[in-house]
């Protein structure tokens, strides 16, 4: 079994990584990429002018609050509205760059497009269509990674529908023991939504995907990030966790959550648009 090791690194080495190559088939048709669907409002300038706040803005904003100033967004062909909207990241006080998806075999392959650019960095990862209401998520994950020396630290949130998500089992110290992917039945309570990982996990995922690709023989079965995390656990990589027990979250890639989020932010922010209210749980 691998032992805890020191991996204290400055936050300046952290790079945000955002997969935005999905086709949003569950909520199609939309007038824009789902990552740009308006979910609430934001203020700009000194006069407090109000503008729509799109879904992906929340994730990038969470990263920035933890001191992350650089991020890669991985796109597929046709989703040009995302770079057109965020540009170079100035609206978030970040440096944002864009990469193109290669193999369409699932999110891990999308993320692996960034490997040459993040191979020596810590990565702050999140899904741009999931909105959560805890402003210090990435700060706490990065602190935990430094504290434990883990290869990966997962942010765990209460699961409303365990059969639709990855369910995570942890021991008393918070170390991840196993991940059940969309289990039909389970007593587990938490799913993972965000992560921080080190160069060791980036390398593991890169090599794991190369081996898997060589074994596919023309098949096109998709892989999830949860699948790669399970493989990492089997290979004794250290995966730790931080639990956000009281945090609400919505996945706007699901029709019900999309409606809920739009209604919630419209109603809650109509009277006080400059404040982000808690999400419904």
Secondary structure, 3 states (H helix, E strand, C coil): CCCCCCCCCCHHHEEEEEEECCCCCCCCCCCCCHHHCEEEEEEECCCCEEEEEEHHHHHHHHHHHCCCCEEEEEECCCCHHHHHHHCCCHHHCCEEEEEECCCCCCHHHHHHCCHHHHCCCEEEEEECCEEECCCCHHHHHHHHHHHHCCCEEEEEEECCCHHHCEEEEECCCCCEEEEEECCCCCCCCEEEEEEEECHHHHHHHHHHHHHHHHHHCCCCCCCCHHHHHHHHHHCCCCEEEEEECCCCEEECCCHHHHHHHHHHHHHHHCCCCCCCCCCCC
